[in-house]
Amino acid sequence: MLHRIWAGFFVVAFCTGLYQWLGMGDAQVFQRMVSAMFEMAGLSVELAIGLVGLMALWLGVVALGEASGLVDRLARILSPVFTRLMPEVPQGHPAISSMTLNLSANILGLDNAATPLGVKAMKDLQSLNPSPDVASNSQILFLVLNTSSVTLFPVTILLYRAQMGAVDPAAVFVPILIATSCSTLAGLLVTAWVQRIRLWDSLLMACIVGGFALLLALVGWFSTLTMSELQQQSSLTSNLLIMSLVTVFLLTAYYRGVNVYEVFIEGAKQGFQVAINIIPYLLAMLVAIGLFRASGAMDILMAALLDLVSKAGWDTRWVDAMPTALMKPLSGSGARAMMIDTMNTFGVDSFQGRLVATMQGSTETTFYVLAVYFGAAGIRYTRHALACGLTADVAGISAAIFVSYWFYG
């Protein structure tokens, strides 16, 4: 499916460019498309190079955790849950602890830490894959959970709202949590249905119910905090957990007689090669997305949607936020730019301004994550990964629209 969608971006972009030139008299459209193609090619290398340091750092930290024995202990504790969701992953396998660390980083909003840990988890899962170029069920489920995982601290979105003069920047906090929870649940359910995973297991149900109960409790607590208190608590919690994790791994490994410096260096060496291997996959995705935008296809799509909604007699305010929703699975920076543009146009505290903030926090960049994670593992055939990931995206965006009308009218 992925190769068809990728080729479709090019075909649609070229046809749209022809329409803009022959039908609209825009002789500059192909210049913009070629410029976007070159710009995205350069950006793919910049992103990969930017990941080198982060990859090296976190793979070095994880190597210390493995040498300390703490990662193995964590894997044994969580094995009963993961082996039910991913039957092909044996109990105590390193992939379990890697996935746990990655999902925890996502929950806390630690994007810089989450990506290297996610790549590590995907490569660990790849060691169990009988067909190295085809995504396994466990890899697909992990990717879907990763792209739709709940984020408790959407600090970046709140800061953008604060910088743009929102009366209460944290007003979107609870709606974002609700929308991203719906995305995660939808992603889990649709992947479990496709892979025929038995979710009605008593342990899995206890974990799901307990997780959402904890989420509701956290929502209740966070809703009592002011904007400054929320930012302070989220920053303190996130950074304290990072430093605590690094320190505990380091001291435990040292106590056990491990040469911590050499272990860290060996782990960090893997980061460079992983980042370089990602470049072709990032290049393919970003170039296709850049062409689609530069051709004007996105603008035409939005105009058609607005016309359809108007003729149906529905409220059209949510359509103004759809550029952010459509861009979110494709490009995080693109969606962020769309969000800021909508806030500038309609006002940060308008319905549209609050809706785009909720959409921005409801899902992850599915195409980017798929390119980076599967690219690092050398997977070419993604099977149902993209369909399940996009289903979670649709659920998150739909929930964002519903909850915004509920909260903001």
Protein Blocks (a to p, Z undefined) as FASTA:
>chain_A
ZZmmmmmmmmmmmmmmmmmmmmnopaklmmmmmmmmmmmmmmmmmmmmmmmmmmmmmmmm
mmmmmmnommmmmmmmmmmmmmmmmmmlcghiaklmmmmmmmmmmmnopaklmmmmmmmm
mmmmmmmmmblkbccfklmmmmmmmmmgccfblmklmmmmmmnopablmlmmmmmmmmmm
mmmmmmmmmmmmmnopafkbfklmmmmmmmmmmmmmmmmmmmmpcfklmmmmmmmmmmmm
mmmmmmmmmmmmmmnopafklmmmmmmmmmmmmmmmmmmmmmmmmmmmmmmmmnommmmm
mmmmmmmmmmnopafklmmmmmmmmmmmmomklmmmmmmmmmmmnopkbmklmmmmmmmm
mpccfklmmmmmmmmnopabgojmmmmmmmmmmmmmmmmmmmmmmmnZZ
